[in-house]
Amino acid sequence: MFSGQKFFDDRHFPRGFSRSGYFTIKEAQLLETCGHTMKALFEGTKMPADEVQQKFVDEINGRRAAESEYAVCWLKYLQKINHKHVVYNLCSTSRNSGEDYSEAEADE
């Protein structure tokens, strides 16, 4: 499933897959070496060329349970890039409490 060129996602992983802390070393290597092929198969721009690629397509589309290392890695990648990051703060920045005070009333 090697694609011939390294796959990078600078938008979601600007420091690389291996430095993200989300992927194992093996998963990062799989994404870098096979990412272009996996992305093309996922988007449908490339047709499966062999049984391994057909199994990958079936697994990522939910027709089979994800068992291959390629499908597990790609689904993990998709989960990470599609996850909305939520940040919790200790203080609130909202100051609109529903009451409107003028500056004159605030000085009293």
Phi, psi and omega in degrees: 000010180298134185263348177097334177224156183286143180259129178230150175229083184290339180289314183264332182228074185296336179261006179100163182291320185289335181264001183285335183083002182257327183254150173285170180299317180294318179295320178297320178293320177298315179296319181293320185273328185243005186299319180297318179293316180297320179294317180296320177293321180294317181282345180086010179278349178229138178271146179300132183265338181213184184294324180295317179290323177294320177297319178300313180299316179297321182290318182283340176269000175086009178281342176222159174289140181288105181242329183287152180295330179294311182293318179298317180294315181293320178294324176295319177298313180297320179298320181290318183282339180264357181281128178279123182281125181250132179247130177254133179249156177278335179242153179265141178260356180280125181246002181272100182262004179099341178259139182248113180252140174270169182293328179295318180290330181288332179283339182286000000 
